[in-house]
C-alpha cells in the first residue's frame, strides 16, 4: 500500500474516533472500514498497530475487547490531514457514527473483566460508564473461571436491572 493510501486510511480512522466522545473497539471501527470495503481485515489490523506505535491511539484490553483512545498525536494528525479527507467520506463516516451512536456508546459504556486472585478465586469487575465516568463499578469474587466468564457474559443483559436494584435499595 502506498504511503498516500496509508495516510488516507489512518485519517479516516482518526476522523471516526474524533466524532465520538468515548473510546471505540477495534470491532466497531473495523465494521466500517472492512465491511464498507475500504481495507482488508489484515490491513486494518496493521493500521491500528502502526497508529498505536506512533502514539496516535492507545489501546487497552478489557475482556474480549480492545478499546482504542484517540491521543493528542492522533488529534494533531487529524487536524493536519483531516482537511484532505473528501466531504463524501466525512459524510459517510458521520452517517455511520450518527446512525449507530447509541449502539456504539452502549457497547463501550459497559465493561466486564476478571482476574485470577492469589488464593485461586477470581475477581470480576463490572462497570457501567457514561461519558467515561462510572455510574456503577462493582467487583465480585467468584470461585472459578467458568463462573467469572458467565458473570461477564450476563452483565450486558442484566446491568440495567442490577443498577435499578442497587439504587432502589440504597435510596
N, C-alpha and C positions, 0 to 999 in steps of 0.2 A: 504494500500500500504506500502511496506517495506521502510525503510529508504534508502536502496541502490537504489531502483527504483525512489524514490523522488529525490535523488541527480542526478541520471541519467537524468530524465526528465527536471529538472531545468538546468542542464548543457547544454542540447540540446537547451533550450530557450535562455540561455545566449550566447551560440555559435552563434545562429541565429542573435541575436541582435548585437553581435560583428562583424558580417560580413557586416554590412551596416553603413554608416556614417550619418544616420538620425534616428529619433525615429519611432518605429513601433506601429501600433494599435493592440489592442487585437485581432481584427478580422484577421489581416494579420498573426500574429503569430499562432493563433488558426487554421487558414485554413490549415497550415501544420501539426500541432500537432494532431488535431482532425480528419481531413479528411484523413490523412495518417494512422489513426487508432493507434496512439501511446497512446493516452489517451482519456478519455471521456470528453465531454464539461465541466462537473462539476468538474472533476479532474483538468482540465486545468485552470479553474477559481480559484480553490483553490491554485494551484501552483503559479499563478500570485499574488494572495493576499499574500501568505506566502513570496514570494520574495520581495514584496513591504514592508512588515512588517520587514523583515530582512535587509532592506536598499540596496538590490542588484539592484533594479529598482525603479524608481519613476514614478508615473502616473499623468497625467494631463488630465482633461476632457475638450474637445472642441466640442461644439455642440453635435452631436450624437456619437462622437468617444472618446475613451480613448487612449491616446498616452503613450507609455512606453519608458523610457530613461534608458540606462544602466549606473548605478552608479559605483563609484570606488569599493565598496564592491562586486558588481557583476563582475567587471573586475578581482578583486583579486581571487574570487571563480573560475572564468573561467580559470585563469592562473594555479590554483592549481588542479582543477578537469578536465580541458579540455583535458589533455593528455590521460585521461582514456576513452575518447569518441572514439569509434571504427572508423576506417578510412571509412568504408562504410556508417556510419551515417553522418560523416562530409561531405562526398561526396554527399550524398542525400540532406543535408541541403544546401550545396553550389550550387548544381544544381537548387534547388528550388529558392534560392535567386537570382542567376545569371539569371535564366530564367524569373524571374518576377521583376528584379531590376527597370526597367523603370516604370512599373505599381506600384510597392511599393513606389518608391520615388515620383511619380506623386501624389499619394494619400496623402502622408504626406506633400508634398510641397504646397498643397492648404488647407487653413483653413478658416472657416467661423463660426461665433458665434454671438449671440446677447444678449443684456442685457436690462432690464427694467430701464428706467431713472426715476428720482424723479418726473418729470412732467407728467409721464404716457405714453410717447412715447418710442421708442426702438432705441438703437444704435446697428447697425450691423457692425461688424468688418470683413473685407475681407482681406486675406493675400495670397500672392504668395511668397514662400520661395525657396531658392536654397542654399543647404549646411547650412541650418538653418538660413540663413541671408535673410532679406526681400528684394525682388525685388519690391514688391508693398504692401503697408499697408494702407488700405483705410477704413475709418469709415463714414458711412452714417446714418442719422436719418430717421426713418420711423414712421408712425402714430400708427401702431398696430402690434400685434404679428403675425398675419396671413401674413402680408406683410414682416415682418422680416424673417419668415420661407421661404417665397417664394424667397426673395433675396438670402438667404443662399443656397437654392436648385439650383438656376440659376448660382451661382458663378462657380461651377465645369465646366459647359458647356460654359460659356461666358468669363472666365477670360482672355484668350489669346486675344480676341477681345478688351476687356476693356483696357488691358495693352497696346496694339498696338495703340488704340485710344488716350490714355493719352500721350504716348511717341510721337506720330505723332504731337500732338498739343502743346507739350511743347518744342520740338526741332526744 
